[in-house]
Amino acid sequence: MPADLAVIGLGPYGLPLAQAAVAAGIPTIGYATGPEAGSLSPAELRRMRSTGFRPSTDPAQLGRVRTAVICAPTPRGADGELDLGQVEAAARTLAERLRPHTTVILESPVLPGTTEDLLRPILEGGSGLRAGRDFHLAYSPSRTDPGSRDHTPAPRVIGGLTPACTESAAAFYGRLTDKVVRARGLREAEAVRLLETNFRHVNIALVNEMAVVCHELGVDLWDVIRCAETKPFGFQAFRPGPGVGGHGVPQDLTGHASRGLRMVELAQQVNERMPHYVVQRAAALLNEHGKSARGARVLLLGVTYKADLADQQGAPAHEIAVRLMELGASVSYHDPHIPAWHVLDRPVPRADSLYEAAAAADLTLLLQPHRTYDLQGLSVKAQLLLDTRGATPTGAAHRL
């Protein structure tokens, strides 16, 4: 069966797109760009295959589609900037096989100007075709919510190099969602992703700072949030946690604009301090109960970046484990989605019996409230429980 769509990159952005496309009846090729080849179970793969999905490692397949969407990951590099290496590699692979009248869309998180200044020259140079004349070029920020039970497709924002490019991309996304929003151009669409990601990090930083201050004041922040979110306007509830993980990297635009986003820079500093604060609270709780962090048995519950996912990208659990080990604690973990975990190149013992492990540990740290956890039961079994997510019943545990 000939494919209409090629999804290039089957990581956190490409895989949901491929799943939505085949669900909409679009024959789709999935082309992996690097180490992130998705996490489909055999059953899911069989189901997608039956509805028109074909994973492929043959780049020649990319030249046989009407639409190609680049979804390669752009992780933060050692210098703090987005690493566009996989996007560039995907673009070069596609360029050599690009045919006239193809619609090329970038979904990877990038800074404004990337599609036109980086992607366009690669595609034009490798194909001999002209963007906006021989093929369509557009950007659409990926809007995925991993683990969400709400499978309603989110509205899609589209920005094209030309109005015709925008309309061609809008026609494609119109097959996946009921609402397509047209941005003024490429840079505006790219900036949408920047704003959405920074909005999340800034607001999480605000409640993380509130968590620290409210603890010092003896104020129950979780009750404050519960009350505040009843306001029907001017407020959106965010909740504190041990840190901010995930694939969305905040960017303060330092080095890219004459004036950076100072609030984003500050938010990053606040959020990056949270693992250290969690360990401080853990050590203080142990001390209050006559125990030292050195030699204490600490059980970490949930080491992924988000509940009910197997993804550990940027999860604060790693830094928390490192800091606890540096204090001399004996660290173990439990996570139904992570069968093995290494920290400092050493395997961390995995608890087989959750309740027995919680009862034996001097301190249990709830980092991610997976649905499979019986939090009421855990609060009864654990000697000492620090809930960093406010997920346990009121009064059942110490909260962040």
C-alpha positions in Angstrom: 0.0 0.0 0.0 1.5 3.4 -1.0 1.9 5.8 2.0 0.6 9.4 2.1 2.7 10.4 5.1 6.3 9.9 6.3 6.9 10.6 10.0 10.6 11.1 10.4 11.6 10.5 14.0 9.6 8.1 16.2 10.3 9.5 19.6 8.0 11.6 21.9 6.8 13.8 19.0 6.7 11.5 16.0 5.1 8.4 17.6 1.9 10.2 18.7 1.6 11.8 15.3 2.0 8.5 13.6 -0.6 6.9 15.9 -3.1 9.8 15.2 -2.5 9.5 11.4 -3.2 5.8 11.2 -6.2 6.3 13.4 -7.4 8.8 10.8 -6.9 6.3 8.0 -3.7 7.8 6.6 -1.2 5.3 5.3 1.9 6.2 7.2 5.6 5.4 7.1 7.6 5.7 10.3 11.3 6.4 9.8 13.5 6.5 12.9 16.2 9.1 12.9 18.4 8.0 15.9 18.3 6.1 19.2 14.7 7.1 19.9 12.8 4.6 17.9 9.6 4.7 20.0 8.3 2.3 22.6 5.5 0.5 20.8 4.5 -2.8 22.3 4.2 -5.7 19.8 0.4 -5.6 20.2 0.4 -1.8 19.4 2.7 -2.3 16.5 0.5 -5.1 15.1 -2.6 -2.9 15.5 -1.0 0.1 13.7 0.3 -2.1 10.9 -3.2 -3.4 10.3 -4.4 0.2 9.8 -1.7 1.4 7.5 1.5 2.0 9.5 4.8 0.7 8.2 8.1 1.2 10.2 10.9 1.6 7.8 14.7 2.0 7.7 14.8 2.5 4.0 15.3 6.2 3.2 14.0 5.7 -0.4 10.5 5.4 1.1 10.7 9.1 2.0 10.5 10.1 -1.7 7.2 8.4 -2.2 4.9 10.4 0.1 2.8 13.5 -0.2 3.7 14.8 3.2 6.8 14.5 5.3 6.9 15.6 8.9 10.2 15.9 10.8 9.7 15.0 14.4 13.4 14.5 15.5 14.1 15.2 19.1 16.1 18.4 20.0 17.5 17.8 23.5 19.5 20.4 25.4 23.2 20.2 24.6 26.1 20.6 27.0 26.0 24.4 26.4 22.4 24.6 27.2 21.3 25.2 23.6 19.0 22.9 21.7 20.9 20.2 19.9 19.6 20.2 16.3 21.8 17.4 15.1 19.0 14.9 14.5 16.9 17.6 12.8 19.7 18.3 10.4 20.3 14.6 9.7 16.7 14.1 9.0 16.6 17.0 6.7 19.6 15.8 4.7 18.1 12.4 4.4 14.8 13.8 3.1 16.4 16.4 0.8 18.1 13.7 -1.3 14.8 12.2 -2.0 12.4 15.2 -2.0 10.0 15.3 -4.9 8.1 18.4 -6.2 4.8 19.2 -4.6 5.7 17.5 -1.3 4.6 19.2 1.9 7.4 19.3 4.4 6.5 20.2 8.0 8.8 20.5 11.1 7.3 19.6 14.5 10.5 19.4 16.6 10.9 22.1 19.3 13.1 24.8 17.8 13.8 28.5 18.2 12.1 31.0 15.9 13.9 31.2 12.6 15.1 27.6 12.5 12.8 26.3 9.8 13.7 29.1 7.4 17.4 29.6 8.3 18.4 26.0 8.9 15.9 23.6 7.4 15.1 25.4 4.2 18.8 25.7 2.9 19.4 21.9 3.7 16.2 20.9 1.8 16.8 23.2 -1.2 20.5 22.4 -1.4 20.1 18.7 -1.3 17.1 18.5 -3.7 17.6 21.3 -6.1 14.0 22.4 -5.5 12.8 25.7 -4.2 10.7 26.0 -1.0 7.4 27.9 -1.6 7.6 27.2 -5.4 8.5 23.5 -5.9 7.5 22.2 -2.5 5.7 23.4 0.6 7.4 24.2 3.9 5.7 24.8 7.2 6.1 24.5 11.0 3.6 23.1 13.5 4.5 22.9 17.2 3.9 19.4 18.5 1.2 19.3 21.1 1.4 15.9 22.9 0.3 15.2 26.4 1.9 11.8 27.2 -0.1 9.6 29.5 -3.2 11.7 29.2 -6.6 9.9 29.3 -8.1 12.6 27.1 -7.5 11.4 23.5 -9.3 14.4 21.9 -6.9 15.8 19.3 -5.6 19.2 20.3 -6.0 22.2 17.9 -3.0 22.5 15.6 -1.1 25.7 14.9 0.3 26.0 11.4 2.8 28.6 10.0 4.0 28.3 6.4 6.8 29.9 4.4 4.1 31.2 2.0 0.3 31.4 2.3 0.1 28.4 0.0 2.5 26.5 2.3 0.3 27.2 5.2 -2.8 26.0 3.4 -1.2 22.8 2.3 -0.1 22.0 5.8 -3.5 23.0 7.2 -5.1 20.6 4.8 -3.0 17.7 6.2 -3.7 18.6 9.8 -7.3 19.1 9.0 -7.5 15.3 8.6 -6.3 14.8 12.2 -8.2 17.5 14.2 -11.3 19.6 13.9 -9.5 22.9 14.6 -6.5 24.3 12.7 -5.1 27.7 13.7 -3.1 29.6 11.0 -0.2 31.6 12.3 1.1 34.6 10.4 4.2 32.7 9.3 7.0 30.3 10.2 8.5 32.3 13.0 5.2 33.0 14.7 4.4 29.3 14.7 7.8 28.5 16.1 7.4 31.1 18.8 4.1 29.4 19.9 6.0 26.3 21.0 8.5 28.6 22.8 5.8 30.4 24.7 3.9 27.2 25.6 7.0 25.5 27.0 8.2 28.6 28.9 4.7 29.2 30.3 4.8 25.7 31.9 8.2 26.1 33.4 7.7 29.6 34.7 4.4 28.7 36.4 5.9 25.5 37.9 8.8 27.6 39.2 6.3 30.0 40.9 4.5 27.2 42.8 7.8 25.5 43.6 9.0 28.7 45.3 5.6 29.0 47.0 6.1 25.4 48.3 9.4 26.4 49.9 8.0 29.6 51.5 4.7 28.0 52.6 6.6 25.2 54.4 8.6 27.8 56.3 5.4 29.7 57.2 3.5 26.5 58.2 1.0 27.0 55.4 -0.6 24.1 53.5 0.1 25.1 49.9 -2.0 22.2 48.6 -5.0 23.6 50.3 -4.1 27.1 49.0 -4.1 25.7 45.4 -7.3 23.8 46.0 -9.0 27.0 47.0 -7.4 29.2 44.4 -8.4 27.0 41.4 -12.1 27.7 42.2 -11.5 31.1 40.7 -13.1 31.0 37.2 -10.8 33.6 35.7 -7.2 34.8 35.9 -5.8 31.7 37.4 -4.6 28.3 36.2 -3.6 25.7 38.7 0.0 24.4 38.7 1.4 22.1 41.3 4.9 21.9 42.9 7.1 18.9 42.5 10.7 17.6 42.9 11.8 19.1 39.6 10.7 19.5 36.0 11.4 16.7 33.5 10.2 16.0 30.1 11.3 16.8 26.6 10.1 20.4 26.4 13.3 22.5 27.1 12.7 26.1 28.3 14.7 28.7 26.4 15.5 32.2 27.6 16.8 33.3 24.1 20.1 34.4 25.5 22.4 34.8 22.5 19.5 34.8 20.0 18.0 38.2 20.8 19.2 41.5 22.1 17.3 40.9 25.3 16.8 37.5 26.8 13.8 36.2 28.7 15.0 36.9 32.3 11.9 35.4 33.9 12.6 32.1 32.1 16.2 32.1 33.2 15.1 32.6 36.8 12.5 29.9 36.5 15.2 27.5 35.3 17.3 28.3 38.4 14.3 27.7 40.7 13.3 24.4 39.1 16.8 23.1 39.0 17.2 23.7 42.8 14.2 21.5 43.6 16.0 18.1 43.8 18.4 19.7 46.3 15.4 21.1 48.3 13.7 17.7 48.3 16.9 16.0 49.7 17.1 18.8 52.3 13.6 18.1 53.4 14.2 14.3 53.4 17.3 14.8 55.7 15.4 17.1 58.0 12.5 14.6 58.4 14.9 11.8 59.2 16.7 14.0 61.7 13.3 15.0 63.3 12.7 11.3 63.8 16.1 10.6 65.4 17.8 9.2 62.3 20.7 10.4 60.2 20.7 10.5 56.4 24.0 8.6 56.6 23.1 4.9 56.6 19.4 5.6 56.2 17.4 3.3 54.0 15.5 5.5 51.5 13.0 4.1 49.0 12.2 6.2 45.9 8.8 5.6 44.4 8.3 6.6 40.7 11.5 7.5 38.9 10.0 8.6 35.6 9.4 12.2 34.6 5.6 11.8 34.4 3.1 9.5 36.0 2.2 6.3 34.2 4.9 6.6 31.6 8.2 4.7 31.1 10.0 7.9 30.0 12.8 9.1 32.3 13.9 12.1 30.2 15.0 14.9 32.6 13.4 13.2 35.6 14.6 14.7 38.9 14.8 11.2 40.5 18.3 10.8 39.2 19.7 13.9 40.9 17.8 13.1 44.1 19.3 9.7 44.2 22.8 11.0 43.6 22.5 13.6 46.4 21.1 11.0 48.8 24.0 8.7 48.0 26.4 11.5 48.6 24.9 11.9 52.1 25.5 8.2 52.7 22.0 7.0 52.4 21.2 3.5 51.0 18.9 4.1 48.1 16.4 1.7 46.5 13.5 2.3 44.2 10.2 1.0 42.9 8.6 1.9 39.6 6.2 -0.4 37.7 7.5 1.1 34.4 11.2 0.8 35.0 12.5 -2.7 35.4 16.2 -1.6 36.0 17.8 1.7 36.9 21.4 2.8 37.1 22.7 5.9 38.9 26.4 6.8 38.9 27.0 3.8 36.6 25.8 1.5 39.4 22.5 -0.5 39.5 20.0 0.8 42.1 18.3 -2.1 44.0 14.7 -2.5 42.8 12.1 -3.3 45.5 10.1 -6.4 44.5 7.5 -6.2 47.2 6.4 -2.6 47.4 4.7 -2.7 50.9 7.5 -4.7 52.5 10.0 -2.3 51.1 8.1 0.8 52.3 7.8 -0.8 55.8 11.5 -1.6 55.9 12.7 1.8 54.6 13.5 4.6 57.1 12.1 7.1 54.6 9.9 6.6 51.5 10.0 9.4 48.9 7.0 9.6 46.6 8.3 11.2 43.4 5.7 10.1 40.9 2.2 8.9 41.8 1.7 6.1 39.3 -2.0 4.9 39.1 -1.0 1.5 40.3 0.1 2.8 43.7 -2.3 2.4 46.6 -1.3 5.6 48.2 -3.6 5.1 51.3 -2.0 1.7 51.8 1.5 3.0 51.3 0.9 5.8 53.9 -0.1 3.2 56.4 2.9 0.8 55.7 5.6 3.4 55.4 7.6 4.4 58.5 8.0 7.9 57.2 6.6 9.2 53.8 7.5 12.4 52.1 5.0 13.1 49.3 6.5 15.5 46.7 3.4 15.6 44.5 0.6 16.2 47.0 -1.1 12.9 45.9 -1.6 11.2 49.2 -4.8 11.9 51.3 -4.6 14.9 53.6 -2.7 14.1 56.7 -1.5 10.7 55.5 2.1 11.9 54.7 4.5 14.8 54.9 4.1 17.0 51.8 6.6 19.0 50.0 
